[in-house]
Amino acid sequence: MKKIMIAISLAAVVSACDSPSKKGADVNPFFTEYTTPYGIPPFEDIKFEHYMPAFLKGMEEGRAEINAICQNPEAPTFENTIVAMDESGKLLRKVSSVFYGLTSANTTAQLDTLSKEISPLTSTYSDDIWLNPVLFARVKAVYEKKNELGLDKEQTKLLEETYKNFIRGGANLPEEKQAILRKLNSDLSMSQIVFGQNMRNEEAAYKLVVDSEKDLAGLTSTQIANAAKAAEAAGLKGKWVFTLHKPSVLPFLQNAENRSLREEIFNAYINRGNNDNGNDNKKAVKELIAKRLEKAALMGYDDYASFVLEDRMAKNSKSVFDLLDELWTPALKKAKEELADIQKEIDKNGKNFKAEGWDWSYYFERAKKAKYDLDDSQIRPYLKLENVRDGVFYVSNKLYGVTFTPLKNVPLPHPDAEAFDCKDKDGTHLGVLFMDYFPRANKKSGAWCGSYRSQGYENGKKITPLVTVVCNFSQPAEGQPALLNADEAETLFHEFGHALHGLFKDVNYKGVGGVPRDFVELPSQVMEHWAFEPEVLKVYAKHYETGEMIPAELIEKMSQSGKYGQGFATTEYLAASYLDMDFHVLKDVSADFDVLAFEQKVLGARGLLTQIPPRYRTTYFNHTMGGGYTAGYYSYIWAEVLDCDAYQAFVETGDLFNQEVAQKFRKYVLTPGGIDDAMDMYINFRGKKPGTDALLKNRGLK
């Protein structure tokens, strides 16, 4: 009776919100076809009150579509079961793409609360599909006849993936265990949301307030101006505020002469989610690890990593640890050499202290200057944001012939974003690209690429994607240009690789649109290789004031120093990758499990330098604790083995824009989605499996 009453109340909410008597201005935008250019969501017309009714109606329609498949009196076929499933849930996808895109890039307290309300509903909706015995029986009947159906490669892959999703979704479990799985899935979904919101709230809450101008010594005029602007926004006019957003904290650690203030903000940064307050994440982590292990055991696996990796290129945890171990020793050796250089700089300046974590960035810049006569301030003037963006466009055009034309008067996910019409070399529309560059208090940290609509087909017509690249670059002072550092420029190339992957994908079925997590970074990371090639720098690296091309001697210095710092970068990355895996190969999580003691134990045992925290400590490791890269943070280095080897395919021809190689990469890697096995895709492109030599050389570890 309770379930019936809930269903009636939900239906009432949906019907009330979709009443034909409503005025046109009040119609829920999700319930109509978008009439905007390119079918872009009408972001300004979508209000908070539109989301829940759209989610509810989307789930109602999706359930009706699934029920229709189950009740079909005809024998199960590929078309009436597998394709019908793939096409179901259109409205739910429509609202989800907007909602989750905006809660990452432009959230509000209302949206955060709504995320928690929606989480158990969508978890139940998903479980109702994968644990539906009638639906599974129909899918299984088709699967068992797959060799008799005359399916092509893409259809076969869709059938195999659909069947596998049922198995991994618990369809073969007895009813009592399915009930346990449902509860675990709901709890995990909620815990991941809570973890991410805590982390974002923690970052937004912290402020390092500087009230003495002498404490700004070493900072650039732009950094000082931005801090003054942040202080004014916080009601602290006349002071300076620094936050835990990377464009604020990292330059401060790099440039601020005041060591005690560096220590303060460094400790705040590495203790996000670990302050025993309302945003503390230790409890959430413990619950996540324990419930993931419980789910793995329920599904018949020894640990959660085994459950996850079975479906990825790595296949098992041994393959992951073997790769990490191969890189750890040379990376740690290089990091110790860099630490020695840093200590020399400290000693040279007459200081009497041992280098600590808050000293690394500050003295590393000075060590780099001493070795190569190069520092960040020499490079930034040539990396104006718009020029770097045009450099990315140039590389994409040279490789694939695509063009990017600014779009005006189209809906934007945020007023700061910009939009581009992307066309193929033959003039065919590929999709729309949004780019959103600067941090906001309500934007999650980091950089990512997503979509407000994925590529697909409807009634035989291709639906082009709406791709978004979101970053958190250093924001310029008012009236000043945005000048990127080298890492930010490389990040833009990286995320653009993801964007090209989304724009070039061409599959008929949504169920084969994705690739394994440890393959997905190949398209993005391979783009990084072009960022600082002299041939490319000469095109986009122009001085923001004079327009003068970057000098050849500066390019040479960049080339010579390019691998300096890889000890630190590789070690901090590997430390986080180990941490992710170590949590998820646990076979037991005791009631008194201490997540930070565990972190210290496993990283200390490997000899991680105390001056180098892992790139993400446990309480703000959203990649793994927030989902997405769970037992998968190693994916970046796994894919780097691929991308370094792939780039060599261009280098070996003597032409970094070799058209034959570029077209093969597009055909075999960027276009087919997940139709082929990931390693098969790579071998189709390269003609062989990759080795680690190119990666080690690229990072200067060999």
HUHUNOR-V825154 format. One record per residue. N is the residue number from 1. RES is the residue in three letters. PHI is phi as a letter, one per 20 degrees, with the letter a starting at -180 (NA if undefined). PSI is psi in degrees with one decimal (* if undefined). OMEGA is omega in radians with two decimals (999 if undefined). Layout:
N,RES,PHI,PSI,OMEGA
N,RES,PHI,PSI,OMEGA
//
This chain:
1,MET,NA,-39.3,-3.13
2,LYS,f,-43.2,3.13
3,LYS,f,-38.5,3.14
4,ILE,f,-43.7,-3.13
5,MET,f,-38.5,3.10
6,ILE,f,-44.7,-3.14
7,ALA,f,-41.3,3.14
8,ILE,f,-42.5,-3.12
9,SER,f,-37.6,3.11
10,LEU,f,-41.9,3.13
11,ALA,f,-36.6,3.13
12,ALA,f,-40.3,3.11
13,VAL,f,-45.7,-3.11
14,VAL,f,-47.9,-3.07
15,SER,f,-34.7,3.13
16,ALA,f,-35.4,-3.11
17,CYS,f,-13.1,-3.10
18,ASP,d,24.4,-3.08
19,SER,f,134.3,-3.13
20,PRO,f,-14.1,-3.13
21,SER,e,-8.8,3.13
22,LYS,f,149.3,3.05
23,LYS,f,153.1,-3.11
24,GLY,g,-37.4,-3.09
25,ALA,f,-21.2,-3.09
26,ASP,e,-0.2,-3.13
27,VAL,f,135.5,3.11
28,ASN,f,119.7,-3.09
29,PRO,g,-27.5,-3.12
30,PHE,f,-18.8,-3.07
31,PHE,e,3.4,3.13
32,THR,c,161.4,3.02
33,GLU,f,133.6,3.10
34,TYR,f,132.7,3.10
35,THR,d,13.5,-3.12
36,THR,f,162.0,3.05
37,PRO,g,133.3,3.10
38,TYR,m,11.1,-3.12
39,GLY,m,29.3,3.10
40,ILE,f,138.6,3.07
41,PRO,g,136.1,3.13
42,PRO,f,75.5,-2.96
43,PHE,g,-41.3,-3.08
44,GLU,f,-24.2,-3.13
45,ASP,e,-14.0,-3.11
46,ILE,e,117.9,-3.10
47,LYS,d,165.6,-3.13
48,PHE,g,-43.3,-3.06
49,GLU,f,-8.8,3.14
50,HIS,e,-23.8,-2.97
51,TYR,f,-55.5,-3.06
52,MET,g,-46.7,3.08
53,PRO,g,-36.2,-3.14
54,ALA,f,-40.5,3.07
55,PHE,f,-45.5,-3.11
56,LEU,f,-44.7,3.13
57,LYS,f,-36.7,3.11
58,GLY,f,-41.7,3.11
59,MET,f,-36.2,3.09
60,GLU,f,-46.7,3.13
61,GLU,f,-41.4,3.13
62,GLY,f,-42.3,3.12
63,ARG,f,-39.0,3.12
64,ALA,f,-39.0,3.13
65,GLU,f,-40.8,3.10
66,ILE,f,-41.7,3.11
67,ASN,f,-37.2,3.13
68,ALA,f,-37.1,3.10
69,ILE,f,-45.6,-3.09
70,CYS,f,-35.0,-3.05
71,GLN,e,1.7,3.13
72,ASN,f,121.4,-3.10
73,PRO,f,-14.5,-3.14
74,GLU,f,154.9,3.09
75,ALA,f,146.1,-3.13
76,PRO,f,134.0,3.06
77,THR,c,170.1,3.09
78,PHE,g,-42.3,-3.08
79,GLU,f,-48.3,-3.01
80,ASN,e,-6.5,3.12
81,THR,c,-60.1,-3.04
82,ILE,f,-49.9,3.13
83,VAL,f,-40.8,3.13
84,ALA,f,-39.7,3.06
85,MET,f,-44.7,-3.10
86,ASP,f,-32.2,-3.08
87,GLU,e,-9.5,-3.09
88,SER,f,158.7,3.04
89,GLY,n,26.9,-3.07
90,LYS,g,-48.1,-3.11
91,LEU,f,-39.6,3.14
92,LEU,f,-40.8,3.08
93,ARG,f,-37.5,-3.10
94,LYS,f,-47.4,-3.12
95,VAL,f,-36.7,-3.11
96,SER,f,-41.5,-3.09
97,SER,f,-37.9,3.12
98,VAL,f,-47.9,-3.06
99,PHE,f,-51.4,-3.08
100,TYR,f,-27.6,3.04
101,GLY,f,-43.5,-3.09
102,LEU,f,-30.6,3.10
103,THR,f,-17.4,3.03
104,SER,e,-41.4,-2.97
105,ALA,d,-21.4,-3.00
106,ASN,b,59.2,-3.00
107,THR,e,173.2,3.03
108,THR,c,168.6,3.09
109,ALA,f,-36.9,3.11
110,GLN,f,-44.8,-3.13
111,LEU,f,-37.1,3.11
112,ASP,f,-43.1,3.10
113,THR,f,-42.3,3.14
114,LEU,f,-34.7,3.09
115,SER,g,-41.4,-3.13
116,LYS,f,-31.5,3.11
117,GLU,f,-35.5,-3.09
118,ILE,f,-32.7,-3.03
119,SER,g,-52.5,-3.13
120,PRO,f,-28.4,3.14
121,LEU,f,-45.5,-3.12
122,THR,f,-32.0,3.08
123,SER,f,-43.8,3.10
124,THR,f,-42.5,3.13
125,TYR,g,-46.2,-3.14
126,SER,f,-46.4,-3.14
127,ASP,f,-33.8,3.12
128,ASP,f,-23.3,3.08
129,ILE,e,-55.3,-3.01
130,TRP,f,-15.8,3.12
131,LEU,d,17.6,3.12
132,ASN,e,109.7,-3.04
133,PRO,f,-34.8,3.13
134,VAL,f,-44.0,3.13
135,LEU,f,-43.6,3.14
136,PHE,f,-38.1,3.13
137,ALA,f,-39.5,3.12
138,ARG,f,-44.4,3.13
139,VAL,f,-43.6,-3.12
140,LYS,f,-38.1,3.13
141,ALA,f,-39.3,3.10
142,VAL,f,-43.6,-3.10
143,TYR,g,-40.9,-3.09
144,GLU,f,-14.0,3.11
145,LYS,d,15.8,-2.98
146,LYS,g,-31.6,-3.11
147,ASN,f,-8.7,-3.12
148,GLU,d,-2.5,-2.95
149,LEU,e,-9.1,-3.14
150,GLY,m,34.5,-3.11
151,LEU,f,147.9,3.04
152,ASP,e,-179.7,-3.05
153,LYS,g,-44.8,-3.10
154,GLU,f,-40.9,3.12
155,GLN,f,-41.6,3.11
156,THR,f,-43.7,3.13
157,LYS,f,-41.9,3.12
158,LEU,f,-44.4,3.13
159,LEU,f,-45.6,-3.13
160,GLU,f,-42.2,-3.14
161,GLU,f,-39.7,3.14
162,THR,f,-46.4,3.13
163,TYR,f,-44.4,-3.14
164,LYS,f,-38.7,3.13
165,ASN,f,-35.2,3.08
166,PHE,f,-44.7,-3.13
167,ILE,f,-47.5,-3.13
168,ARG,f,-16.8,3.08
169,GLY,e,-1.3,3.03
170,GLY,n,14.0,-3.07
171,ALA,f,-27.5,-3.11
172,ASN,e,-2.4,3.14
173,LEU,f,149.4,3.02
174,PRO,f,160.0,-3.00
175,GLU,g,-41.3,-3.10
176,GLU,f,-33.2,3.10
177,LYS,f,-30.1,3.06
178,GLN,f,-36.8,3.11
179,ALA,f,-39.8,3.09
180,ILE,f,-42.1,-3.14
181,LEU,f,-41.9,3.12
182,ARG,g,-45.7,-3.13
183,LYS,f,-41.5,3.12
184,LEU,f,-45.4,-3.14
185,ASN,f,-42.1,3.13
186,SER,f,-44.6,3.14
187,ASP,f,-42.1,3.14
188,LEU,f,-43.9,3.12
189,SER,g,-45.5,-3.13
190,MET,f,-43.6,-3.12
191,SER,f,-37.6,3.12
192,GLN,f,-39.5,3.09
193,ILE,f,-45.8,3.14
194,VAL,f,-43.7,3.13
195,PHE,g,-50.4,-3.10
196,GLY,f,-39.7,3.13
197,GLN,f,-39.5,3.08
198,ASN,g,-44.4,-3.10
199,MET,f,-45.2,-3.14
200,ARG,f,-41.2,3.12
201,ASN,f,-38.8,3.13
202,GLU,f,-43.4,3.13
203,GLU,f,-41.0,-3.08
204,ALA,f,-27.3,-3.04
205,ALA,f,-29.0,-3.01
206,TYR,f,139.1,3.04
207,LYS,b,126.1,2.94
208,LEU,e,110.1,-3.08
209,VAL,e,121.6,3.11
210,VAL,d,124.9,-3.12
211,ASP,d,3.0,3.11
212,SER,c,127.1,-3.07
213,GLU,f,-28.0,-3.12
214,LYS,f,-23.8,3.13
215,ASP,f,-1.0,3.09
216,LEU,e,2.4,-3.10
217,ALA,g,133.4,3.13
218,GLY,n,-23.2,-3.12
219,LEU,f,152.5,3.13
220,THR,f,163.4,3.14
221,SER,f,-36.0,3.13
222,THR,f,-43.5,3.12
223,GLN,f,-40.4,3.13
224,ILE,f,-43.4,3.14
225,ALA,f,-41.4,3.12
226,ASN,f,-38.3,3.12
227,ALA,f,-37.0,3.08
228,ALA,f,-39.8,3.11
229,LYS,f,-41.9,3.12
230,ALA,f,-38.1,3.12
231,ALA,f,-43.5,3.13
232,GLU,f,-41.5,3.12
233,ALA,f,-28.1,3.14
234,ALA,e,6.7,-3.13
235,GLY,m,24.9,-3.11
236,LEU,c,46.0,-3.10
237,LYS,g,135.6,-3.10
238,GLY,n,-5.5,3.08
239,LYS,d,-172.3,-3.13
240,TRP,c,135.4,-3.09
241,VAL,c,132.1,3.06
242,PHE,d,140.3,-3.04
243,THR,d,-178.3,3.13
244,LEU,e,4.6,3.00
245,HIS,f,138.7,-2.99
246,LYS,g,-42.2,-3.14
247,PRO,f,-11.3,3.08
248,SER,d,-51.4,-3.02
249,VAL,f,-41.3,-3.05
250,LEU,f,-45.2,3.06
251,PRO,f,-32.6,3.10
252,PHE,f,-46.3,3.12
253,LEU,f,-30.2,-3.10
254,GLN,f,-32.4,-2.94
255,ASN,d,-25.6,-3.02
256,ALA,f,128.2,-3.14
257,GLU,f,-26.4,-3.09
258,ASN,f,104.9,-3.03
259,ARG,f,-37.6,-3.12
260,SER,f,-35.1,3.09
261,LEU,f,-35.1,3.04
262,ARG,f,-42.9,3.14
263,GLU,f,-42.8,-3.11
264,GLU,f,-49.2,-3.07
265,ILE,f,-31.0,3.08
266,PHE,f,-46.8,-3.13
267,ASN,f,-35.3,3.07
268,ALA,f,-39.1,-3.11
269,TYR,f,-44.6,-3.07
270,ILE,e,1.1,3.09
271,ASN,d,22.0,3.05
272,ARG,f,133.7,-3.13
273,GLY,m,9.9,-3.08
274,ASN,c,47.6,-3.08
275,ASN,c,16.5,3.08
276,ASP,l,39.5,3.09
277,ASN,c,-164.1,-3.12
278,GLY,f,-16.1,3.14
279,ASN,d,12.3,-3.10
280,ASP,f,136.2,-3.04
281,ASN,d,2.4,-3.08
282,LYS,f,-43.0,3.13
283,LYS,f,-42.8,3.14
284,ALA,f,-40.3,3.13
285,VAL,f,-46.9,-3.13
286,LYS,g,-43.3,3.13
287,GLU,f,-41.1,-3.14
288,LEU,f,-48.3,-3.11
289,ILE,f,-44.6,-3.10
290,ALA,f,-44.1,-3.09
291,LYS,f,-33.2,3.05
292,ARG,f,-42.0,3.10
293,LEU,f,-41.8,3.12
294,GLU,f,-40.9,3.11
295,LYS,f,-44.4,3.13
296,ALA,g,-45.2,-3.14
297,ALA,f,-40.3,3.12
298,LEU,f,-34.8,-3.11
299,MET,e,-0.4,3.05
300,GLY,n,23.2,-3.13
301,TYR,d,153.9,-3.12
302,ASP,f,-32.5,-3.12
303,ASP,b,169.6,-3.04
304,TYR,f,-33.2,3.11
305,ALA,f,-39.5,3.13
306,SER,f,-40.1,3.12
307,PHE,f,-45.1,-3.09
308,VAL,f,-48.2,-2.97
309,LEU,f,-21.1,3.11
310,GLU,g,-28.8,-3.05
311,ASP,d,13.5,-3.10
312,ARG,c,174.1,-3.12
313,MET,g,-39.8,-3.06
314,ALA,f,-34.5,3.10
315,LYS,m,-37.6,-3.12
316,ASN,b,163.2,-3.07
317,SER,f,-30.1,3.12
318,LYS,g,-42.8,3.13
319,SER,f,-38.4,3.13
320,VAL,f,-50.9,-3.12
321,PHE,f,-34.4,3.10
322,ASP,f,-43.7,3.13
323,LEU,f,-46.6,3.14
324,LEU,f,-42.2,-3.13
325,ASP,f,-36.5,-3.13
326,GLU,f,-31.2,-3.08
327,LEU,e,-24.3,-2.99
328,TRP,f,-47.6,-3.06
329,THR,f,-51.2,3.11
330,PRO,f,-32.3,3.13
331,ALA,f,-44.0,3.14
332,LEU,f,-38.3,3.09
333,LYS,f,-45.0,3.14
334,LYS,f,-38.6,3.13
335,ALA,f,-37.6,3.12
336,LYS,f,-35.7,3.06
337,GLU,f,-41.9,3.12
338,GLU,f,-37.7,3.10
339,LEU,f,-38.7,3.11
340,ALA,f,-40.6,3.09
341,ASP,f,-41.3,3.14
342,ILE,f,-42.8,3.14
343,GLN,f,-35.5,3.08
344,LYS,f,-41.1,3.13
345,GLU,f,-38.7,3.10
346,ILE,f,-47.3,-3.12
347,ASP,f,-38.7,-3.11
348,LYS,f,-29.6,-3.14
349,ASN,e,11.7,3.06
350,GLY,m,18.0,-3.14
351,LYS,e,147.6,-3.08
352,ASN,d,65.2,3.08
353,PHE,b,158.2,3.10
354,LYS,e,139.3,-3.13
355,ALA,g,136.1,3.07
356,GLU,c,178.3,-3.09
357,GLY,g,-36.8,-3.12
358,TRP,f,-3.9,3.08
359,ASP,e,-19.1,-2.94
360,TRP,g,-56.8,-3.07
361,SER,f,-42.1,-3.09
362,TYR,f,-49.8,-3.07
363,TYR,e,-20.6,3.05
364,PHE,f,-42.2,3.12
365,GLU,g,-37.4,-3.14
366,ARG,f,-35.5,3.08
367,ALA,f,-40.0,3.12
368,LYS,f,-41.3,3.11
369,LYS,f,-41.8,-3.13
370,ALA,f,-37.0,-3.09
371,LYS,e,-40.6,-2.97
372,TYR,c,2.6,-3.09
373,ASP,l,46.2,-3.10
374,LEU,b,135.0,3.00
375,ASP,b,175.1,-3.04
376,ASP,g,-37.1,-3.06
377,SER,f,-23.6,3.11
378,GLN,f,-27.9,-3.04
379,ILE,e,-39.6,-3.04
380,ARG,g,-43.5,-3.09
381,PRO,g,-20.5,-3.12
382,TYR,e,1.4,-3.09
383,LEU,d,52.6,3.04
384,LYS,f,134.9,-3.04
385,LEU,g,-50.6,-3.09
386,GLU,f,-34.1,3.12
387,ASN,f,-39.7,3.10
388,VAL,f,-43.8,3.08
389,ARG,g,-44.2,3.12
390,ASP,f,-29.3,3.06
391,GLY,f,-39.4,3.07
392,VAL,f,-43.5,3.10
393,PHE,f,-40.6,-3.12
394,TYR,f,-47.4,-3.14
395,VAL,f,-42.7,-3.13
396,SER,f,-38.1,3.13
397,ASN,f,-42.1,-3.14
398,LYS,f,-36.2,-3.12
399,LEU,f,-44.9,-2.94
400,TYR,c,-4.8,3.10
401,GLY,n,8.1,-3.10
402,VAL,f,152.6,3.12
403,THR,c,155.6,-3.08
404,PHE,c,114.6,-3.10
405,THR,d,126.6,-3.14
406,PRO,g,139.9,3.10
407,LEU,d,128.9,3.08
408,LYS,d,157.2,3.05
409,ASN,l,39.2,3.00
410,VAL,c,154.2,3.10
411,PRO,f,141.8,-3.14
412,LEU,c,144.1,3.11
413,PRO,f,-20.5,3.05
414,HIS,b,145.2,-3.12
415,PRO,g,-26.1,3.14
416,ASP,f,-13.9,-3.08
417,ALA,f,159.8,3.02
418,GLU,c,157.8,-3.05
419,ALA,c,148.9,-3.13
420,PHE,c,140.1,3.00
421,ASP,e,121.3,-3.09
422,CYS,d,123.8,-3.13
423,LYS,c,144.3,3.09
424,ASP,f,171.9,-3.08
425,LYS,f,-22.6,3.10
426,ASP,e,8.5,3.12
427,GLY,n,-2.5,3.13
428,THR,f,137.2,3.11
429,HIS,f,122.1,3.14
430,LEU,e,-32.6,-3.10
431,GLY,q,-176.2,3.09
432,VAL,d,138.8,3.13
433,LEU,d,125.3,2.99
434,PHE,d,144.3,3.07
435,MET,c,128.5,-3.03
436,ASP,c,110.0,-2.82
437,TYR,e,-34.5,-2.84
438,PHE,d,156.5,-3.09
439,PRO,f,152.8,3.00
440,ARG,c,156.0,3.14
441,ALA,f,-28.6,-3.09
442,ASN,d,18.1,3.08
443,LYS,d,137.1,3.10
444,LYS,f,158.2,-3.06
445,SER,f,169.5,3.10
446,GLY,n,-164.0,3.12
447,ALA,c,146.0,-3.11
448,TRP,b,165.8,3.06
449,CYS,c,130.9,3.13
450,GLY,c,-163.7,3.12
451,SER,b,147.4,3.01
452,TYR,e,-4.4,2.97
453,ARG,a,129.8,3.13
454,SER,e,158.0,3.08
455,GLN,f,146.8,3.10
456,GLY,a,-168.4,3.09
457,TYR,c,142.5,3.07
458,GLU,c,119.1,-3.11
459,ASN,l,39.7,3.10
460,GLY,n,-4.1,-3.13
461,LYS,d,133.0,-3.13
462,LYS,f,132.2,3.05
463,ILE,d,119.4,-3.09
464,THR,e,151.6,-3.05
465,PRO,e,158.6,2.98
466,LEU,d,102.4,-3.00
467,VAL,d,143.3,3.11
468,THR,c,131.9,3.03
469,VAL,d,122.2,-3.06
470,VAL,c,129.7,-3.08
471,CYS,c,175.1,3.04
472,ASN,c,68.4,-3.10
473,PHE,e,162.9,3.11
474,SER,g,120.6,-3.10
475,GLN,e,136.6,-3.10
476,PRO,f,158.3,2.99
477,ALA,f,158.3,-3.09
478,GLU,g,129.0,3.13
479,GLY,n,-3.1,-3.12
480,GLN,d,153.5,3.11
481,PRO,f,156.1,3.05
482,ALA,e,114.8,3.13
483,LEU,d,121.0,-3.08
484,LEU,e,155.3,2.92
485,ASN,e,175.9,-3.05
486,ALA,f,-37.8,-3.13
487,ASP,f,-40.1,3.13
488,GLU,f,-39.7,3.10
489,ALA,f,-43.4,3.12
490,GLU,f,-36.7,3.11
491,THR,f,-40.8,3.13
492,LEU,f,-42.2,3.07
493,PHE,f,-42.3,-3.12
494,HIS,g,-55.3,-3.08
495,GLU,f,-29.1,3.12
496,PHE,f,-29.1,3.05
497,GLY,f,-40.5,3.05
498,HIS,f,-41.9,-3.12
499,ALA,f,-44.3,3.11
500,LEU,f,-38.4,3.09
501,HIS,g,-44.9,3.12
502,GLY,f,-37.2,-3.12
503,LEU,f,-34.4,-3.06
504,PHE,e,-18.2,-3.10
505,LYS,g,137.7,-3.13
506,ASP,b,89.5,-3.14
507,VAL,c,155.4,-3.11
508,ASN,e,-22.2,-3.04
509,TYR,c,136.3,-3.14
510,LYS,f,-32.9,-3.08
511,GLY,f,-9.8,3.08
512,VAL,d,18.8,-3.09
513,GLY,f,-20.7,-3.07
514,GLY,e,165.2,3.08
515,VAL,c,161.6,3.12
516,PRO,g,147.6,-3.10
517,ARG,g,-34.9,-3.10
518,ASP,e,9.5,3.01
519,PHE,d,-22.5,-2.96
520,VAL,f,-23.0,-3.13
521,GLU,e,-7.8,3.11
522,LEU,g,-51.4,-3.12
523,PRO,f,-30.7,-3.12
524,SER,f,-46.0,-3.05
525,GLN,f,-29.1,3.13
526,VAL,f,-30.9,3.13
527,MET,f,-28.0,-3.13
528,GLU,f,-28.4,-3.05
529,HIS,f,-26.5,-3.12
530,TRP,e,-16.9,-2.96
531,ALA,g,-44.1,-3.03
532,PHE,d,19.9,2.99
533,GLU,f,133.5,-3.13
534,PRO,g,-39.8,-3.13
535,GLU,f,-33.3,-3.12
536,VAL,e,-41.3,3.12
537,LEU,g,-36.6,-3.12
538,LYS,f,-13.8,3.13
539,VAL,e,-43.9,-3.00
540,TYR,d,-20.1,-3.05
541,ALA,e,89.1,-3.11
542,LYS,c,140.8,-3.11
543,HIS,f,132.2,-3.02
544,TYR,f,-22.7,-3.13
545,GLU,e,-45.9,-3.01
546,THR,e,-19.0,-3.06
547,GLY,m,4.3,-3.13
548,GLU,f,138.0,3.14
549,MET,f,149.2,3.13
550,ILE,g,130.7,-3.08
551,PRO,f,148.2,-3.13
552,ALA,f,-36.8,-3.12
553,GLU,f,-31.3,3.10
554,LEU,f,-38.1,3.06
555,ILE,f,-40.8,3.14
556,GLU,f,-41.7,3.10
557,LYS,f,-40.3,3.12
558,MET,f,-39.5,3.14
559,SER,f,-44.6,-3.12
560,GLN,f,-36.1,-3.05
561,SER,e,0.5,-3.00
562,GLY,g,-31.7,-3.10
563,LYS,e,-4.3,3.13
564,TYR,f,128.2,-3.08
565,GLY,o,-5.4,-3.13
566,GLN,f,-19.6,3.04
567,GLY,f,-50.2,3.11
568,PHE,f,-51.9,-3.04
569,ALA,f,-43.0,-3.10
570,THR,f,-40.0,-3.12
571,THR,f,-45.9,-3.12
572,GLU,f,-35.4,3.10
573,TYR,f,-49.5,-3.13
574,LEU,f,-36.3,3.13
575,ALA,f,-43.2,3.11
576,ALA,f,-38.7,3.13
577,SER,f,-43.5,3.07
578,TYR,g,-46.0,-3.09
579,LEU,g,-45.8,3.10
580,ASP,g,-49.0,-3.12
581,MET,f,-42.0,-3.10
582,ASP,g,-40.3,3.10
583,PHE,f,-38.0,-2.96
584,HIS,e,2.7,2.94
585,VAL,d,3.9,3.08
586,LEU,f,139.8,3.10
587,LYS,d,-6.2,-3.13
588,ASP,b,138.7,3.05
589,VAL,c,106.3,-3.05
590,SER,f,164.4,-3.13
591,ALA,f,-29.5,-3.12
592,ASP,d,23.0,-3.12
593,PHE,g,127.1,-3.12
594,ASP,d,109.1,-3.00
595,VAL,f,-35.3,-3.12
596,LEU,f,-34.1,3.05
597,ALA,f,-38.8,3.10
598,PHE,f,-44.4,3.11
599,GLU,g,-48.4,-3.12
600,GLN,f,-39.8,-3.10
601,LYS,f,-51.1,-3.02
602,VAL,f,-34.4,3.14
603,LEU,e,-35.4,3.09
604,GLY,f,-37.8,-3.14
605,ALA,f,-25.7,3.14
606,ARG,e,-3.1,3.06
607,GLY,n,22.6,3.10
608,LEU,g,131.1,3.13
609,LEU,f,138.5,-3.13
610,THR,f,-23.5,-3.14
611,GLN,f,-9.9,-3.10
612,ILE,c,99.8,3.01
613,PRO,f,156.5,3.04
614,PRO,g,153.2,-3.10
615,ARG,g,-37.2,3.04
616,TYR,c,117.3,3.01
617,ARG,f,166.7,-2.98
618,THR,g,-46.0,-2.97
619,THR,f,-6.8,3.01
620,TYR,c,27.3,-3.12
621,PHE,e,73.4,-3.03
622,ASN,f,-27.7,3.12
623,HIS,g,-42.3,-3.09
624,THR,e,-43.0,-3.10
625,MET,f,-28.0,3.11
626,GLY,e,-1.9,-3.14
627,GLY,n,167.3,3.13
628,GLY,o,-55.9,-3.14
629,TYR,d,30.0,3.12
630,THR,f,126.9,-3.00
631,ALA,l,37.5,-3.06
632,GLY,b,7.4,3.13
633,TYR,f,-22.1,3.05
634,TYR,g,-16.0,-3.01
635,SER,g,-33.2,-3.11
636,TYR,f,-43.6,-3.12
637,ILE,f,-31.6,3.05
638,TRP,f,-46.4,3.13
639,ALA,f,-26.4,3.13
640,GLU,f,-31.3,3.01
641,VAL,g,-43.1,3.14
642,LEU,f,-47.7,-3.01
643,ASP,f,-35.6,3.10
644,CYS,f,-40.7,3.10
645,ASP,f,-39.4,3.13
646,ALA,f,-41.4,-3.14
647,TYR,f,-31.1,3.11
648,GLN,f,-25.4,3.10
649,ALA,f,-34.0,3.07
650,PHE,f,-46.2,-3.09
651,VAL,g,-40.8,-3.08
652,GLU,f,-23.2,3.14
653,THR,e,-12.7,-3.07
654,GLY,n,5.5,-3.12
655,ASP,c,109.7,-3.09
656,LEU,f,-12.6,3.13
657,PHE,d,31.1,-3.12
658,ASN,g,119.8,-3.03
659,GLN,f,-35.2,3.14
660,GLU,f,-44.3,3.12
661,VAL,f,-43.4,-3.13
662,ALA,f,-43.2,-3.12
663,GLN,f,-33.3,3.07
664,LYS,f,-40.6,3.13
665,PHE,f,-42.6,3.11
666,ARG,f,-45.9,-3.06
667,LYS,f,-44.5,-2.99
668,TYR,e,-19.2,-3.08
669,VAL,d,-46.1,-3.00
670,LEU,e,-26.1,-3.01
671,THR,e,-41.6,-2.90
672,PRO,f,7.0,-3.11
673,GLY,l,-129.4,-3.14
674,GLY,d,28.4,-3.11
675,ILE,f,-39.3,3.12
676,ASP,d,159.9,2.95
677,ASP,g,142.4,-3.03
678,ALA,g,-46.1,-3.14
679,MET,f,-33.6,3.07
680,ASP,f,-40.0,3.11
681,MET,g,-44.2,-3.11
682,TYR,f,-43.9,-3.14
683,ILE,f,-36.0,3.07
684,ASN,g,-37.1,3.11
685,PHE,f,-50.8,-2.93
686,ARG,e,-23.0,-3.11
687,GLY,n,0.9,-3.14
688,LYS,a,165.0,3.04
689,LYS,f,152.9,-3.14
690,PRO,e,157.2,2.99
691,GLY,d,178.1,-3.08
692,THR,e,-5.6,-3.07
693,ASP,g,-46.7,-3.09
694,ALA,f,-38.4,3.12
695,LEU,f,-47.8,-3.12
696,LEU,g,-40.8,3.12
697,LYS,f,-39.9,-3.12
698,ASN,f,-34.6,3.14
699,ARG,e,1.1,3.13
700,GLY,m,25.8,-3.12
701,LEU,e,5.3,3.13
702,LYS,b,*,999
//
